[in-house]
C-alpha cells in the first residue's frame, strides 16, 4: 500500500513533532538530573534515555494489550446478550392464553 503525498506529508509532520517533543523531554531529563554533559557524553545520555523510554513504552503497550485481551470475552458476551434477538417462544408466552371455555 502506498501513501499519497498528503499522507506522507502528515507522517513527516507527526514524526517531526514526536522528535521535537522527545528532544524537549531529553533536555528536561538532563536538566533535572543535575548533570552537565557536553558532546559525546550528552549524545550517549540522549541515546540511553531514548532506548529506555522505548523499552518502557513497549512494556506498557504489552501490559495494556494483555489487559484488553482479558476483558474482551466479557465485553463480547455482554454485547451478545444486549443485541441478541428475543426468541419467538419468549414473545408468544408473554401474551395471555385465550380460554377455550366461554365466560359467563
N, CA, C and O atoms as a printed pandas DataFrame, in Angstrom:
     atom_number atom_name residue_name chain_id  residue_number  x_coord  y_coord  z_coord
0              1         N          UNK        A               1    0.839   -1.181    0.000
1              2        CA          UNK        A               1    0.000    0.000    0.000
2              3         C          UNK        A               1    0.883    1.243    0.000
3              4         O          UNK        A               1    1.792    1.364    0.821
4              5         N          UNK        A               2    0.621    2.141   -0.896
5              6        CA          UNK        A               2    1.412    3.351   -0.999
6              7         C          UNK        A               2    0.591    4.538   -0.506
7              8         O          UNK        A               2   -0.619    4.624   -0.716
8              9         N          UNK        A               3    1.296    5.442    0.153
9             10        CA          UNK        A               3    0.640    6.640    0.669
10            11         C          UNK        A               3    0.706    7.743   -0.376
11            12         O          UNK        A               3    1.662    7.847   -1.145
12            13         N          UNK        A               4   -0.327    8.553   -0.380
13            14        CA          UNK        A               4   -0.348    9.701   -1.258
14            15         C          UNK        A               4    0.507   10.808   -0.686
15            16         O          UNK        A               4    0.988   10.695    0.442
16            17         N          UNK        A               5    0.709   11.876   -1.438
17            18        CA          UNK        A               5    1.560   12.983   -0.988
18            19         C          UNK        A               5    1.085   13.613    0.329
19            20         O          UNK        A               5    1.900   13.954    1.186
20            21         N          UNK        A               6   -0.229   13.763    0.483
21            22        CA          UNK        A               6   -0.754   14.360    1.719
22            23         C          UNK        A               6   -0.491   13.467    2.915
23            24         O          UNK        A               6   -0.147   13.950    3.994
24            25         N          UNK        A               7   -0.653   12.155    2.725
25            26        CA          UNK        A               7   -0.405   11.211    3.821
26            27         C          UNK        A               7    1.070   11.205    4.215
27            28         O          UNK        A               7    1.405   11.182    5.399
28            29         N          UNK        A               8    1.949   11.227    3.207
29            30        CA          UNK        A               8    3.390   11.273    3.506
30            31         C          UNK        A               8    3.746   12.545    4.253
31            32         O          UNK        A               8    4.524   12.520    5.207
32            33         N          UNK        A               9    3.171   13.659    3.814
33            34        CA          UNK        A               9    3.427   14.940    4.473
34            35         C          UNK        A               9    2.965   14.889    5.923
35            36         O          UNK        A               9    3.674   15.347    6.819
36            37         N          UNK        A              10    1.784   14.337    6.156
37            38        CA          UNK        A              10    1.245   14.218    7.502
38            39         C          UNK        A              10    2.142   13.336    8.379
39            40         O          UNK        A              10    2.404   13.665    9.536
40            41         N          UNK        A              11    2.607   12.217    7.820
41            42        CA          UNK        A              11    3.510   11.324    8.562
42            43         C          UNK        A              11    4.817   12.034    8.916
43            44         O          UNK        A              11    5.320   11.884   10.030
44            45         N          UNK        A              12    5.370   12.807    7.978
45            46        CA          UNK        A              12    6.602   13.552    8.260
46            47         C          UNK        A              12    6.375   14.580    9.369
47            48         O          UNK        A              12    7.217   14.750   10.251
48            49         N          UNK        A              13    5.234   15.258    9.316
49            50        CA          UNK        A              13    4.918   16.254   10.342
50            51         C          UNK        A              13    4.767   15.606   11.713
51            52         O          UNK        A              13    5.252   16.136   12.713
52            53         N          UNK        A              14    4.094   14.460   11.757
53            54        CA          UNK        A              14    3.935   13.738   13.028
54            55         C          UNK        A              14    5.282   13.291   13.579
55            56         O          UNK        A              14    5.552   13.414   14.773
56            57         N          UNK        A              15    6.116   12.774   12.693
57            58        CA          UNK        A              15    7.444   12.314   13.112
58            59         C          UNK        A              15    8.280   13.472   13.632
59            60         O          UNK        A              15    8.975   13.333   14.639
60            61         N          UNK        A              16    8.220   14.608   12.960
61            62        CA          UNK        A              16    8.961   15.787   13.412
62            63         C          UNK        A              16    8.434   16.260   14.767
63            64         O          UNK        A              16    9.217   16.607   15.652
64            65         N          UNK        A              17    7.129   16.274   14.929
65            66        CA          UNK        A              17    6.534   16.689   16.205
66            67         C          UNK        A              17    6.963   15.736   17.320
67            68         O          UNK        A              17    7.264   16.168   18.433
68            69         N          UNK        A              18    6.989   14.439   17.014
69            70        CA          UNK        A              18    7.421   13.448   18.004
70            71         C          UNK        A              18    8.880   13.686   18.397
71            72         O          UNK        A              18    9.216   13.704   19.581
72            73         N          UNK        A              19    9.743   13.869   17.391
73            74        CA          UNK        A              19   11.164   14.111   17.684
74            75         C          UNK        A              19   11.361   15.381   18.497
75            76         O          UNK        A              19   12.179   15.414   19.416
76            77         N          UNK        A              20   10.613   16.428   18.159
77            78        CA          UNK        A              20   10.706   17.687   18.912
78            79         C          UNK        A              20   10.278   17.491   20.368
79            80         O          UNK        A              20   10.927   17.987   21.289
80            81         N          UNK        A              21    9.182   16.764   20.560
81            82        CA          UNK        A              21    8.675   16.516   21.910
82            83         C          UNK        A              21    9.678   15.695   22.727
83            84         O          UNK        A              21    9.920   15.984   23.899
84            85         N          UNK        A              22   10.258   14.670   22.096
85            86        CA          UNK        A              22   11.237   13.834   22.784
86            87         C          UNK        A              22   12.491   14.641   23.110
87            88         O          UNK        A              22   13.066   14.484   24.187
88            89         N          UNK        A              23   12.912   15.492   22.199
89            90        CA          UNK        A              23   14.090   16.345   22.432
90            91         C          UNK        A              23   13.870   17.211   23.669
91            92         O          UNK        A              23   14.772   17.369   24.492
92            93         N          UNK        A              24   12.668   17.770   23.797
93            94        CA          UNK        A              24   12.338   18.593   24.969
94            95         C          UNK        A              24   12.388   17.734   26.229
95            96         O          UNK        A              24   12.896   18.173   27.261
96            97         N          UNK        A              25   11.862   16.509   26.149
97            98        CA          UNK        A              25   11.881   15.615   27.308
98            99         C          UNK        A              25   13.300   15.211   27.694
99           100         O          UNK        A              25   13.630   15.138   28.877
100          101         N          UNK        A              26   14.141   14.948   26.688
101          102        CA          UNK        A              26   15.536   14.590   26.958
102          103         C          UNK        A              26   16.237   15.765   27.647
103          104         O          UNK        A              26   16.947   15.579   28.636
104          105         N          UNK        A              27   16.033   16.964   27.123
105          106        CA          UNK        A              27   16.641   18.149   27.734
106          107         C          UNK        A              27   16.169   18.321   29.175
107          108         O          UNK        A              27   16.965   18.643   30.057
108          109         N          UNK        A              28   14.881   18.106   29.412
109          110        CA          UNK        A              28   14.333   18.237   30.771
110          111         C          UNK        A              28   14.919   17.166   31.686
111          112         O          UNK        A              28   15.255   17.454   32.835
112          113         N          UNK        A              29   15.047   15.929   31.190
113          114        CA          UNK        A              29   15.616   14.846   31.995
114          115         C          UNK        A              29   17.064   15.150   32.348
115          116         O          UNK        A              29   17.500   14.907   33.474
116          117         N          UNK        A              30   17.796   15.673   31.397
117          118        CA          UNK        A              30   19.195   16.030   31.639
118          119         C          UNK        A              30   19.293   17.169   32.654
119          120         O          UNK        A              30   20.114   17.127   33.570
120          121         N          UNK        A              31   18.455   18.177   32.482
121          122        CA          UNK        A              31   18.442   19.307   33.406
122          123         C          UNK        A              31   18.045   18.850   34.820
123          124         O          UNK        A              31   18.673   19.240   35.804
124          125         N          UNK        A              32   16.993   18.019   34.906
125          126        CA          UNK        A              32   16.517   17.546   36.204
126          127         C          UNK        A              32   17.528   16.638   36.905
127          128         O          UNK        A              32   17.541   16.546   38.132
128          129         N          UNK        A              33   18.369   15.972   36.124
129          130        CA          UNK        A              33   19.373   15.087   36.716
130          131         C          UNK        A              33   20.504   15.872   37.377
131          132         O          UNK        A              33   21.231   15.343   38.217
132          133         N          UNK        A              34   20.641   17.126   36.992
133          134        CA          UNK        A              34   21.721   17.939   37.543
134          135         C          UNK        A              34   23.049   17.727   36.844
135          136         O          UNK        A              34   24.054   18.326   37.227
136          137         N          UNK        A              35   23.068   16.886   35.829
137          138        CA          UNK        A              35   24.298   16.632   35.088
138          139         C          UNK        A              35   24.551   17.741   34.084
139          140         O          UNK        A              35   23.621   18.337   33.540
140          141         N          UNK        A              36   25.822   18.005   33.850
141          142        CA          UNK        A              36   26.217   18.989   32.834
142          143         C          UNK        A              36   27.118   18.258   31.854
143          144         O          UNK        A              36   28.334   18.195   32.030
144          145         N          UNK        A              37   26.495   17.707   30.814
145          146        CA          UNK        A              37   27.229   16.886   29.852
146          147         C          UNK        A              37   27.401   17.645   28.549
147          148         O          UNK        A              37   26.533   18.416   28.140
148          149         N          UNK        A              38   28.521   17.417   27.915
149          150        CA          UNK        A              38   28.810   18.052   26.631
150          151         C          UNK        A              38   29.214   16.991   25.623
151          152         O          UNK        A              38   29.692   15.915   25.981
152          153         N          UNK        A              39   29.011   17.319   24.362
153          154        CA          UNK        A              39   29.497   16.493   23.256
154          155         C          UNK        A              39   29.024   15.058   23.283
155          156         O          UNK        A              39   27.826   14.778   23.316
156          157         N          UNK        A              40   30.001   14.139   23.268
157          158        CA          UNK        A              40   29.715   12.712   23.183
158          159         C          UNK        A              40   28.939   12.172   24.369
159          160         O          UNK        A              40   28.086   11.298   24.215
160          161         N          UNK        A              41   29.236   12.693   25.558
161          162        CA          UNK        A              41   28.518   12.236   26.757
162          163         C          UNK        A              41   27.043   12.616   26.674
163          164         O          UNK        A              41   26.174   11.834   27.059
164          165         N          UNK        A              42   26.768   13.796   26.181
165          166        CA          UNK        A              42   25.375   14.235   26.044
166          167         C          UNK        A              42   24.644   13.345   25.033
167          168         O          UNK        A              42   23.500   12.949   25.257
168          169         N          UNK        A              43   25.313   13.037   23.920
169          170        CA          UNK        A              43   24.710   12.157   22.914
170          171         C          UNK        A              43   24.448   10.772   23.485
171          172         O          UNK        A              43   23.411   10.168   23.212
172          173         N          UNK        A              44   25.397   10.267   24.286
173          174        CA          UNK        A              44   25.198    8.964   24.924
174          175         C          UNK        A              44   23.997    9.000   25.873
175          176         O          UNK        A              44   23.192    8.069   25.906
176          177         N          UNK        A              45   23.888   10.084   26.643
177          178        CA          UNK        A              45   22.757   10.239   27.555
178          179         C          UNK        A              45   21.446   10.223   26.767
179          180         O          UNK        A              45   20.498    9.533   27.143
180          181         N          UNK        A              46   21.400   10.984   25.678
181          182        CA          UNK        A              46   20.196   11.039   24.849
182          183         C          UNK        A              46   19.841    9.661   24.300
183          184         O          UNK        A              46   18.681    9.251   24.336
184          185         N          UNK        A              47   20.847    8.948   23.791
185          186        CA          UNK        A              47   20.594    7.616   23.243
186          187         C          UNK        A              47   20.068    6.656   24.303
187          188         O          UNK        A              47   19.122    5.907   24.058
188          189         N          UNK        A              48   20.685    6.681   25.480
189          190        CA          UNK        A              48   20.238    5.796   26.568
190          191         C          UNK        A              48   18.842    6.180   27.042
191          192         O          UNK        A              48   18.022    5.309   27.332
192          193         N          UNK        A              49   18.572    7.464   27.120
193          194        CA          UNK        A              49   17.243    7.919   27.533
194          195         C          UNK        A              49   16.200    7.403   26.538
195          196         O          UNK        A              49   15.168    6.864   26.938
196          197         N          UNK        A              50   16.472    7.568   25.257
197          198        CA          UNK        A              50   15.533    7.117   24.228
198          199         C          UNK        A              50   15.378    5.596   24.232
199          200         O          UNK        A              50   14.277    5.078   24.048
200          201         N          UNK        A              51   16.475    4.893   24.442
201          202        CA          UNK        A              51   16.434    3.436   24.487
202          203         C          UNK        A              51   15.557    2.972   25.657
203          204         O          UNK        A              51   14.697    2.108   25.485
204          205         N          UNK        A              52   15.771    3.533   26.817
205          206        CA          UNK        A              52   14.991    3.149   27.992
206          207         C          UNK        A              52   13.535    3.582   27.860
207          208         O          UNK        A              52   12.627    2.878   28.304
208          209         N          UNK        A              53   13.321    4.723   27.258
209          210        CA          UNK        A              53   11.953    5.197   27.042
210          211         C          UNK        A              53   11.199    4.235   26.134
211          212         O          UNK        A              53   10.050    3.893   26.411
212          213         N          UNK        A              54   11.840    3.795   25.049
213          214        CA          UNK        A              54   11.206    2.824   24.147
214          215         C          UNK        A              54   10.912    1.514   24.877
215          216         O          UNK        A              54    9.858    0.911   24.673
216          217         N          UNK        A              55   11.837    1.079   25.723
217          218        CA          UNK        A              55   11.634   -0.157   26.488
218          219         C          UNK        A              55   10.415   -0.014   27.399
219          220         O          UNK        A              55    9.579   -0.915   27.466
220          221         N          UNK        A              56   10.315    1.109   28.095
221          222        CA          UNK        A              56    9.181    1.358   28.991
222          223         C          UNK        A              56    7.875    1.410   28.203
223          224         O          UNK        A              56    6.885    0.796   28.600
224          225         N          UNK        A              57    7.869    2.136   27.095
225          226        CA          UNK        A              57    6.660    2.251   26.274
226          227         C          UNK        A              57    6.240    0.895   25.725
227          228         O          UNK        A              57    5.047    0.598   25.658
228          229         N          UNK        A              58    7.194    0.077   25.335
229          230        CA          UNK        A              58    6.894   -1.265   24.832
230          231         C          UNK        A              58    6.250   -2.106   25.934
231          232         O          UNK        A              58    5.250   -2.785   25.700
232          233         N          UNK        A              59    6.825   -2.057   27.126
233          234        CA          UNK        A              59    6.270   -2.819   28.255
234          235         C          UNK        A              59    4.856   -2.352   28.586
235          236         O          UNK        A              59    3.982   -3.169   28.875
236          237         N          UNK        A              60    4.632   -1.047   28.545
237          238        CA          UNK        A              60    3.295   -0.522   28.829
238          239         C          UNK        A              60    2.287   -0.956   27.769
239          240         O          UNK        A              60    1.147   -1.286   28.097
240          241         N          UNK        A              61    2.699   -0.959   26.501
241          242        CA          UNK        A              61    1.806   -1.412   25.429
242          243         C          UNK        A              61    1.449   -2.880   25.602
243          244         O          UNK        A              61    0.298   -3.272   25.409
244          245         N          UNK        A              62    2.445   -3.700   25.968
245          246        CA          UNK        A              62    2.184   -5.125   26.178
246          247         C          UNK        A              62    1.227   -5.324   27.352
247          248         O          UNK        A              62    0.304   -6.134   27.274
248          249         N          UNK        A              63    1.447   -4.594   28.426
249          250        CA          UNK        A              63    0.582   -4.690   29.601
250          251         C          UNK        A              63   -0.851   -4.275   29.255
251          252         O          UNK        A              63   -1.813   -4.938   29.644
252          253         N          UNK        A              64   -0.972   -3.187   28.530
253          254        CA          UNK        A              64   -2.288   -2.697   28.129
254          255         C          UNK        A              64   -2.986   -3.713   27.226
255          256         O          UNK        A              64   -4.175   -3.979   27.401
256          257         N          UNK        A              65   -2.267   -4.275   26.277
257          258        CA          UNK        A              65   -2.851   -5.257   25.364
258          259         C          UNK        A              65   -3.278   -6.510   26.120
259          260         O          UNK        A              65   -4.329   -7.079   25.823
260          261         N          UNK        A              66   -2.488   -6.944   27.083
261          262        CA          UNK        A              66   -2.852   -8.126   27.878
262          263         C          UNK        A              66   -4.143   -7.868   28.655
263          264         O          UNK        A              66   -5.015   -8.735   28.707
264          265         N          UNK        A              67   -4.272   -6.693   29.253
265          266        CA          UNK        A              67   -5.496   -6.355   29.989
266          267         C          UNK        A              67   -6.693   -6.296   29.049
267          268         O          UNK        A              67   -7.782   -6.755   29.395
268          269         N          UNK        A              68   -6.494   -5.732   27.865
269          270        CA          UNK        A              68   -7.572   -5.651   26.879
270          271         C          UNK        A              68   -8.027   -7.057   26.492
271          272         O          UNK        A              68   -9.225   -7.332   26.438
272          273         N          UNK        A              69   -7.076   -7.939   26.225
273          274        CA          UNK        A              69   -7.414   -9.307   25.832
274          275         C          UNK        A              69   -8.167  -10.039   26.941
275          276         O          UNK        A              69   -9.034  -10.864   26.652
276          277         N          UNK        A              70   -7.851   -9.752   28.201
277          278        CA          UNK        A              70   -8.564  -10.355   29.334
278          279         C          UNK        A              70  -10.017   -9.892   29.378
279          280         O          UNK        A              70  -10.905  -10.669   29.730
280          281         N          UNK        A              71  -10.262   -8.644   29.026
281          282        CA          UNK        A              71  -11.589   -8.062   29.161
282          283         C          UNK        A              71  -12.476   -8.273   27.933
283          284         O          UNK        A              71  -13.695   -8.135   28.030
284          285         N          UNK        A              72  -11.901   -8.599   26.801
285          286        CA          UNK        A              72  -12.685   -8.746   25.568
286          287         C          UNK        A              72  -13.745   -9.842   25.626
287          288         O          UNK        A              72  -14.860   -9.602   25.163
288          289         N          UNK        A              73  -13.466  -11.042   26.172
289          290        CA          UNK        A              73  -14.524  -12.060   26.204
290          291         C          UNK        A              73  -15.769  -11.597   26.968
291          292         O          UNK        A              73  -16.888  -11.838   26.516
292          293         N          UNK        A              74  -15.594  -10.950   28.098
293          294        CA          UNK        A              74  -16.738  -10.453   28.860
294          295         C          UNK        A              74  -17.486   -9.381   28.080
295          296         O          UNK        A              74  -18.716   -9.342   28.106
296          297         N          UNK        A              75  -16.760   -8.515   27.387
297          298        CA          UNK        A              75  -17.391   -7.484   26.566
298          299         C          UNK        A              75  -18.221   -8.121   25.456
299          300         O          UNK        A              75  -19.369   -7.737   25.230
300          301         N          UNK        A              76  -17.638   -9.088   24.772
301          302        CA          UNK        A              76  -18.367   -9.756   23.694
302          303         C          UNK        A              76  -19.642  -10.419   24.218
303          304         O          UNK        A              76  -20.690  -10.356   23.575
304          305         N          UNK        A              77  -19.549  -11.043   25.370
305          306        CA          UNK        A              77  -20.713  -11.721   25.952
306          307         C          UNK        A              77  -21.797  -10.709   26.324
307          308         O          UNK        A              77  -22.976  -10.943   26.060
308          309         N          UNK        A              78  -21.409   -9.590   26.931
309          310        CA          UNK        A              78  -22.389   -8.548   27.275
310          311         C          UNK        A              78  -23.080   -8.020   26.031
311          312         O          UNK        A              78  -24.300   -7.857   26.012
312          313         N          UNK        A              79  -22.301   -7.753   24.995
313          314        CA          UNK        A              79  -22.879   -7.233   23.753
314          315         C          UNK        A              79  -23.766   -8.277   23.079
315          316         O          UNK        A              79  -24.800   -7.943   22.499
316          317         N          UNK        A              80  -23.360   -9.528   23.159
317          318        CA          UNK        A              80  -24.169  -10.592   22.576
318          319         C          UNK        A              80  -25.533  -10.637   23.261
319          320         O          UNK        A              80  -26.562  -10.739   22.594
320          321         N          UNK        A              81  -25.541  -10.561   24.592
321          322        CA          UNK        A              81  -26.805  -10.580   25.337
322          323         C          UNK        A              81  -27.632   -9.331   25.042
323          324         O          UNK        A              81  -28.851   -9.409   24.892
324          325         N          UNK        A              82  -26.978   -8.205   24.961
325          326        CA          UNK        A              82  -27.687   -6.943   24.722
326          327         C          UNK        A              82  -28.345   -6.898   23.350
327          328         O          UNK        A              82  -29.459   -6.393   23.211
328          329         N          UNK        A              83  -27.671   -7.418   22.349
329          330        CA          UNK        A              83  -28.164   -7.291   20.981
330          331         C          UNK        A              83  -28.805   -8.563   20.437
331          332         O          UNK        A              83  -29.227   -8.606   19.281
332          333         N          UNK        A              84  -28.874   -9.581   21.258
333          334        CA          UNK        A              84  -29.467  -10.830   20.807
334          335         C          UNK        A              84  -30.967  -10.651   20.602
335          336         O          UNK        A              84  -31.656  -10.073   21.442
336          337         N          UNK        A              85  -31.459  -11.154   19.479
337          338        CA          UNK        A              85  -32.883  -11.073   19.179
338          339         C          UNK        A              85  -33.627  -12.004   20.130
339          340         O          UNK        A              85  -33.185  -13.125   20.382
340          341         N          UNK        A              86  -34.743  -11.544   20.650
341          342        CA          UNK        A              86  -35.508  -12.448   21.528
342          343         C          UNK        A              86  -36.027  -13.631   20.714
343          344         O          UNK        A              86  -36.403  -13.478   19.552
344          345         N          UNK        A              87  -36.042  -14.808   21.333
345          346        CA          UNK        A              87  -36.511  -15.988   20.618
346          347         C          UNK        A              87  -38.028  -15.936   20.470
347          348         O          UNK        A              87  -38.699  -15.349   21.319
348          349         N          UNK        A              88  -38.584  -16.530   19.423
349          350        CA          UNK        A              88  -40.035  -16.468   19.182
350          351         C          UNK        A              88  -40.854  -17.069   20.321
351          352         O          UNK        A              88  -41.957  -16.592   20.589
352          353         N          UNK        A              89  -40.356  -18.088   20.990
353          354        CA          UNK        A              89  -41.119  -18.721   22.064
354          355         C          UNK        A              89  -41.298  -17.775   23.249
355          356         O          UNK        A              89  -42.306  -17.858   23.950
356          357         N          UNK        A              90  -40.360  -16.898   23.480
357          358        CA          UNK        A              90  -40.448  -15.958   24.588
358          359         C          UNK        A              90  -41.557  -14.944   24.330
359          360         O          UNK        A              90  -42.300  -14.601   25.249
360          361         N          UNK        A              91  -41.681  -14.464   23.103
361          362        CA          UNK        A              91  -42.710  -13.466   22.811
362          363         C          UNK        A              91  -44.102  -14.072   22.842
363          364         O          UNK        A              91  -45.046  -13.380   23.223
364          365         N          UNK        A              92  -44.276  -15.341   22.455
365          366        CA          UNK        A              92  -45.609  -15.941   22.452
366          367         C          UNK        A              92  -46.074  -16.266   23.865
367          368         O          UNK        A              92  -47.280  -16.268   24.114
368          369         N          UNK        A              93  -45.178  -16.538   24.789
369          370        CA          UNK        A              93  -45.587  -16.854   26.152
370          371         C          UNK        A              93  -45.941  -15.608   26.934
371          372         O          UNK        A              93  -46.600  -15.697   27.971
372          373         N          UNK        A              94  -45.522  -14.458   26.464
373          374        CA          UNK        A              94  -45.829  -13.242   27.191
374          375         C          UNK        A              94  -47.266  -12.788   26.976
375          376         O          UNK        A              94  -47.800  -12.031   27.786
376          377         N          UNK        A              95  -47.900  -13.240   25.894
377          378        CA          UNK        A              95  -49.296  -12.881   25.632
378          379         C          UNK        A              95  -50.209  -13.813   26.422
379          380         O          UNK        A              95  -49.912  -15.003   26.532
380          381         N          UNK        A              96  -51.316  -13.306   26.976
381          382        CA          UNK        A              96  -52.205  -14.174   27.752
382          383         C          UNK        A              96  -52.858  -15.202   26.840
383          384         O          UNK        A              96  -53.248  -14.897   25.713
384          385         N          UNK        A              97  -52.968  -16.412   27.342
385          386        CA          UNK        A              97  -53.563  -17.503   26.555
386          387         C          UNK        A              97  -55.085  -17.365   26.581
387          388         O          UNK        A              97  -55.667  -17.063   27.623
388          389         N          UNK        A              98  -55.711  -17.582   25.459
389          390        CA          UNK        A              98  -57.174  -17.496   25.378
390          391         C          UNK        A              98  -57.788  -18.734   25.988
391          392         O          UNK        A              98  -57.286  -19.841   25.794
392          393         N          UNK        A              99  -58.865  -18.559   26.721
393          394        CA          UNK        A              99  -59.538  -19.681   27.351
394          395         C          UNK        A              99  -60.477  -20.337   26.345
395          396         O          UNK        A              99  -61.138  -19.652   25.565
396          397         N          UNK        A             100  -60.532  -21.656   26.367
397          398        CA          UNK        A             100  -61.413  -22.363   25.439
398          399         C          UNK        A             100  -62.845  -22.419   25.961
399          400         O          UNK        A             100  -63.764  -22.692   25.189
400          401         N          UNK        A             101  -63.056  -22.167   27.255
401          402        CA          UNK        A             101  -64.420  -22.193   27.771
402          403         C          UNK        A             101  -64.963  -20.781   27.809
403          404         O          UNK        A             101  -64.252  -19.851   28.190
404          405         N          UNK        A             102  -66.222  -20.607   27.416
405          406        CA          UNK        A             102  -66.810  -19.257   27.404
406          407         C          UNK        A             102  -67.036  -18.735   28.815
407          408         O          UNK        A             102  -67.330  -19.497   29.737
408          409         N          UNK        A             103  -66.897  -17.448   28.963
409          410        CA          UNK        A             103  -67.095  -16.819   30.286
410          411         C          UNK        A             103  -68.562  -16.487   30.454
411          412         O          UNK        A             103  -69.243  -16.168   29.479
412          413         N          UNK        A             104  -69.051  -16.559   31.666
413          414        CA          UNK        A             104  -70.442  -16.255   31.968
414          415         C          UNK        A             104  -70.593  -14.939   32.622
415          416         O          UNK        A             104  -71.710  -14.534   32.942
